[in-house]
Amino acid sequence: MKRHFSVHREAWAAAAPFRITGRTYLEFNTVVVELGVDAHVGRGEAMPIHYLGDSVEAMCESLEGIRAELEAGADREALLRLLPPGGARNAVDAALWDLEARTQGRPAWELAQTGAKPVETVYTIGIESEPEAMGEKAANAPYPLLKIKLDGDRPVERVAAIRRRRPDARLVVDANQGWTFEQLKAVAAPLKDLGVLFIEQPLPRGHDAMLASYTAPLLLCADESCQHLEELEPVAERYQMINIKLDKCGGLTAGLALVKAARTRKMGVMVGCMGGTSLGVAPAFLLAQLCDFVDIDAPLLLKADRPNGLEYRQGQVSIPAGCCWGR
């Protein structure tokens, strides 16, 4: 039976301006795919990888380009051949998981064999103009695990300000490609002394080969440097962890394979997200069941989430019955 296919874009306002290295989000622009069979409709949400030059317009164009195959019944395996890794493929992959869950009357976590236990997510502290402002934001965030966005401006001072206000918190930091190698070497030990557990993506993608011969005083985690499975091999020589984002690798199907491959190399694994609503983050919740660290707090950064979204309680995330995806 022929499927119904549609794709559209949405914009979700940020609760407050959210700043990372080189970028400030006032809203999060997403693409939503819907695939229907009879009365059942599966949906998937994804975002473009901005630092690779992707956009919601390009994603929509790519998806329209495979309309015929999707309407004819292309499955997740076929999708791996139809689209490259990226947000467009993630949106369809999520819609296919959701559609299968709804047509079979089984939750997506059961189909994926991941389980669906509550997980602890980080809460992200975006960059502010002054270190003390970040300390104030952390003091008002009742979460035990904080992820601190940093750039090249006074990174140690910013973490120290947060540590003063939150001596109880566990901390990780994310430079989003914002440092030089010399700066990494200068700040790594002081950050470890402040109790930072690991540093995410300190150097720019494509300019981190020197990490293969560098012994850092704390763990290094690849994000932008590891988009998908084909990039894992060189990354494993430079980093001890990877951050898997479904918009990067192209969906839960590819994410499950990437976790498995990383584990065979004895690497730590984090699951993250680019942003968006619970519709986009829920598939990552399934992957979170297999990960060491979880960064799926994106709906908390919005003015409003979708109805029937993921449930967040003091850093714990769960997927409720009747969730907007996969149930």
Wavefront OBJ file of the C-alpha trace (Angstrom):
o trace
v 0.000 0.000 0.000
v 1.276 3.418 -0.955
v 2.445 5.648 1.882
v 1.540 9.286 2.393
v 4.583 11.546 2.677
v 4.919 15.181 3.669
v 7.711 17.468 4.856
v 7.574 20.942 6.371
v 9.733 23.305 8.404
v 9.072 24.704 11.868
v 10.681 27.364 14.089
v 10.767 27.000 17.882
v 11.641 30.066 19.942
v 14.434 29.795 22.482
v 13.538 30.572 26.086
v 16.525 32.943 26.109
v 19.340 33.641 23.641
v 21.553 30.546 23.629
v 25.168 31.206 22.726
v 27.922 28.782 21.750
v 31.238 29.411 19.960
v 30.490 31.514 16.895
v 26.696 31.232 17.045
v 23.701 32.512 19.028
v 20.308 30.794 18.795
v 17.158 32.883 19.143
v 15.122 30.054 17.676
v 15.683 26.489 16.552
v 14.672 25.732 12.951
v 13.626 22.158 12.339
v 12.321 19.950 9.548
v 9.436 17.562 10.223
v 8.674 14.492 8.094
v 5.362 12.638 8.218
v 4.856 9.155 6.760
v 1.378 7.644 6.840
v -0.206 4.277 6.137
v -3.991 4.091 6.540
v -4.756 5.829 9.847
v -1.220 5.519 11.180
v 1.230 8.424 10.890
v 4.885 8.353 11.890
v 6.762 11.593 12.431
v 10.385 12.608 12.684
v 12.063 15.934 13.441
v 15.632 16.953 12.618
v 17.934 19.955 12.312
v 20.628 20.874 9.784
v 24.333 20.661 10.623
v 25.067 24.371 10.332
v 28.874 24.102 10.483
v 28.794 21.882 7.393
v 26.715 24.432 5.496
v 23.422 22.532 5.676
v 20.071 24.312 5.968
v 16.391 23.482 6.409
v 15.849 24.463 2.765
v 18.486 21.999 1.578
v 17.054 19.298 3.809
v 13.564 19.780 2.386
v 14.935 19.655 -1.155
v 16.769 16.392 -0.429
v 13.652 14.855 1.046
v 11.474 15.865 -1.879
v 14.063 14.192 -4.091
v 13.263 10.777 -2.611
v 9.499 11.261 -2.333
v 8.746 8.483 -4.823
v 10.889 5.936 -2.983
v 9.407 6.835 0.397
v 5.834 6.665 -0.895
v 6.632 3.305 -2.516
v 7.683 1.851 0.868
v 11.446 2.340 1.275
v 12.540 0.991 4.675
v 15.349 2.008 7.023
v 17.900 -0.166 5.231
v 17.029 1.372 1.870
v 17.212 4.824 3.425
v 20.907 4.299 4.188
v 21.470 4.127 0.428
v 19.049 6.878 -0.550
v 20.456 9.677 1.620
v 23.872 10.435 3.112
v 24.354 10.953 6.858
v 22.748 14.172 8.073
v 19.567 15.772 9.290
v 17.427 14.889 6.283
v 18.074 11.181 6.735
v 17.508 11.461 10.476
v 14.047 12.965 9.972
v 12.962 10.073 7.745
v 14.607 7.405 9.897
v 12.758 8.716 12.963
v 9.463 8.797 11.072
v 9.976 5.179 9.986
v 10.647 4.033 13.562
v 7.580 5.940 14.749
v 5.393 4.550 11.972
v 6.497 0.993 12.709
v 5.779 1.459 16.406
v 2.282 2.739 15.680
v 1.361 0.140 13.057
v 2.600 -2.725 15.238
v 1.264 -1.336 18.498
v 4.696 -1.709 20.134
v 6.896 1.068 21.552
v 9.936 2.034 19.506
v 12.290 1.150 22.353
v 11.000 -2.423 22.202
v 11.573 -2.563 18.444
v 15.095 -1.190 18.904
v 15.750 -3.483 21.893
v 17.219 -0.644 23.942
v 14.931 -0.445 26.954
v 13.446 2.835 28.166
v 14.720 3.499 31.684
v 14.951 7.113 32.898
v 18.362 8.634 32.175
v 20.295 11.578 33.569
v 20.889 14.402 31.120
v 23.215 17.346 31.378
v 21.766 20.827 31.620
v 23.610 23.208 29.312
v 24.958 26.584 30.420
v 25.430 28.786 27.364
v 28.154 31.403 27.005
v 27.506 34.752 28.684
v 29.542 37.927 28.354
v 31.020 37.629 31.853
v 32.053 34.607 33.939
v 29.920 35.662 36.909
v 26.807 35.689 34.736
v 27.463 32.040 33.916
v 27.966 31.340 37.613
v 24.616 32.963 38.340
v 22.907 30.902 35.645
v 24.420 27.713 37.070
v 23.309 28.664 40.598
v 19.718 28.891 39.330
v 19.843 25.556 37.511
v 18.769 22.735 39.872
v 20.557 20.010 37.931
v 23.395 17.822 39.232
v 25.267 17.555 35.900
v 26.098 20.744 33.979
v 27.540 21.113 30.494
v 29.368 24.420 30.109
v 29.710 26.023 26.697
v 33.056 27.792 26.304
v 34.987 29.732 23.689
v 38.471 31.205 23.713
v 37.563 34.019 26.121
v 38.580 33.222 29.719
v 37.484 29.572 29.748
v 39.062 28.724 33.112
v 37.616 31.838 34.743
v 34.141 30.909 33.501
v 34.326 27.388 34.901
v 35.762 28.722 38.177
v 32.798 31.094 38.506
v 30.413 28.192 38.041
v 32.324 26.029 40.493
v 32.097 28.746 43.161
v 28.335 28.874 42.812
v 27.849 25.133 42.315
v 30.444 23.224 44.367
v 28.118 20.209 44.289
v 27.730 19.927 40.505
v 29.463 17.532 38.158
v 30.851 19.480 35.213
v 31.712 18.831 31.582
v 32.770 21.492 29.098
v 32.238 21.953 25.359
v 34.445 24.319 23.358
v 32.619 23.705 20.047
v 35.899 23.885 18.061
v 36.765 27.191 19.738
v 40.344 26.645 20.966
v 43.822 26.348 19.552
v 46.063 23.440 20.487
v 48.186 25.758 22.628
v 45.128 26.950 24.499
v 43.948 23.393 25.094
v 47.310 22.506 26.625
v 47.178 25.614 28.813
v 43.659 25.110 30.192
v 43.304 21.310 30.433
v 45.051 20.873 33.791
v 43.318 23.855 35.474
v 39.973 22.564 34.265
v 40.726 19.150 35.709
v 41.581 20.826 39.030
v 38.113 22.431 38.942
v 36.561 18.979 38.680
v 35.753 18.936 34.961
v 35.152 15.357 33.802
v 35.965 15.793 30.099
v 36.425 18.371 27.358
v 34.273 18.149 24.255
v 35.603 19.184 20.830
v 38.385 21.581 21.846
v 39.892 21.988 18.359
v 38.347 22.669 14.941
v 37.164 19.750 12.851
v 39.926 18.769 10.429
v 42.613 20.444 12.535
v 43.000 17.993 15.388
v 45.563 15.461 14.115
v 48.025 16.560 16.812
v 45.759 15.046 19.458
v 46.983 11.573 18.427
v 50.295 12.283 20.168
v 48.909 14.379 23.027
v 48.224 12.874 26.455
v 45.624 15.117 28.034
v 45.126 15.242 31.819
v 41.426 14.504 31.291
v 39.283 12.797 28.667
v 38.699 14.390 25.264
v 35.386 13.863 23.466
v 34.876 14.272 19.706
v 31.700 15.933 18.481
v 32.111 17.869 15.232
v 35.120 15.677 14.365
v 32.985 12.508 14.344
v 29.943 12.867 12.137
v 29.234 9.219 11.366
v 30.628 5.685 11.355
v 33.038 6.262 8.471
v 34.862 8.928 10.507
v 35.310 6.858 13.646
v 38.675 5.255 12.832
v 40.856 8.400 12.833
v 38.829 9.859 15.698
v 39.590 6.804 17.854
v 43.288 7.662 17.588
v 42.741 11.219 18.856
v 39.887 11.070 21.364
v 38.743 8.812 24.167
v 35.020 9.525 23.691
v 32.561 10.490 20.971
v 29.326 12.466 21.081
v 26.756 10.868 18.787
v 24.078 13.159 17.413
v 21.388 11.643 15.247
v 21.315 14.704 12.999
v 25.008 14.078 12.265
v 25.045 10.323 11.735
v 21.666 10.208 10.018
v 19.258 8.644 12.478
v 18.746 6.111 15.234
v 19.500 3.207 12.877
v 22.963 4.590 12.149
v 23.423 5.709 15.751
v 22.956 2.183 17.064
v 25.673 0.941 14.699
v 27.990 3.770 15.751
v 27.614 2.952 19.459
v 28.494 -0.660 18.774
v 31.574 0.296 16.751
v 32.772 2.746 19.400
v 32.428 0.118 22.107
v 34.585 -2.330 20.164
v 37.303 0.344 20.336
v 36.722 0.755 24.076
v 35.638 4.368 23.651
v 33.271 6.249 25.912
v 30.003 7.345 24.321
v 27.796 10.368 24.814
v 24.548 11.037 22.992
v 23.688 14.636 22.213
v 21.324 16.693 20.101
v 21.451 19.790 17.923
v 18.324 21.306 19.471
v 14.594 21.110 18.858
v 11.573 19.588 20.546
v 10.819 16.254 22.176
v 9.813 14.906 18.764
v 13.424 15.283 17.637
v 15.023 14.276 20.936
v 12.954 11.160 21.721
v 14.903 8.861 19.348
v 18.101 9.983 21.098
v 16.512 8.931 24.397
v 16.564 5.356 23.092
v 20.248 5.658 22.196
v 20.875 7.152 25.649
v 20.110 3.751 27.145
v 23.470 2.568 25.765
v 25.613 5.619 26.588
v 27.844 6.840 29.417
v 26.735 10.473 29.244
v 23.553 12.036 27.919
v 22.938 15.523 26.541
v 19.284 15.672 25.498
v 18.128 18.801 27.298
v 17.140 20.689 24.112
v 13.412 20.986 24.979
v 14.396 22.756 28.220
v 15.979 25.537 26.137
v 12.668 26.325 24.376
v 9.857 28.653 25.386
v 7.514 25.710 24.861
v 7.810 22.046 23.907
v 5.328 19.921 21.996
v 2.397 18.378 23.858
v 3.120 14.891 25.198
v 6.867 15.416 25.168
v 9.617 13.830 27.190
v 9.375 14.309 30.941
v 12.193 16.207 32.709
v 12.557 16.176 36.475
v 15.736 17.609 38.047
v 17.992 16.163 35.404
v 16.177 12.860 34.938
v 14.485 12.228 31.588
v 11.783 9.662 30.914
v 9.519 8.839 27.999
v 5.857 8.788 29.044
v 3.047 6.632 27.761
v 1.448 8.493 24.863
v 4.665 10.334 24.013
v 4.644 12.351 20.803
v 7.112 9.850 19.264
v 7.580 6.107 19.376
v 4.670 5.089 21.632
l 1 2 3 4 5 6 7 8 9 10 11 12 13 14 15 16 17 18 19 20 21 22 23 24 25 26 27 28 29 30 31 32 33 34 35 36 37 38 39 40 41 42 43 44 45 46 47 48 49 50 51 52 53 54 55 56 57 58 59 60 61 62 63 64 65 66 67 68 69 70 71 72 73 74 75 76 77 78 79 80 81 82 83 84 85 86 87 88 89 90 91 92 93 94 95 96 97 98 99 100 101 102 103 104 105 106 107 108 109 110 111 112 113 114 115 116 117 118 119 120 121 122 123 124 125 126 127 128 129 130 131 132 133 134 135 136 137 138 139 140 141 142 143 144 145 146 147 148 149 150 151 152 153 154 155 156 157 158 159 160 161 162 163 164 165 166 167 168 169 170 171 172 173 174 175 176 177 178 179 180 181 182 183 184 185 186 187 188 189 190 191 192 193 194 195 196 197 198 199 200 201 202 203 204 205 206 207 208 209 210 211 212 213 214 215 216 217 218 219 220 221 222 223 224 225 226 227 228 229 230 231 232 233 234 235 236 237 238 239 240 241 242 243 244 245 246 247 248 249 250 251 252 253 254 255 256 257 258 259 260 261 262 263 264 265 266 267 268 269 270 271 272 273 274 275 276 277 278 279 280 281 282 283 284 285 286 287 288 289 290 291 292 293 294 295 296 297 298 299 300 301 302 303 304 305 306 307 308 309 310 311 312 313 314 315 316 317 318 319 320 321 322 323 324 325 326 327
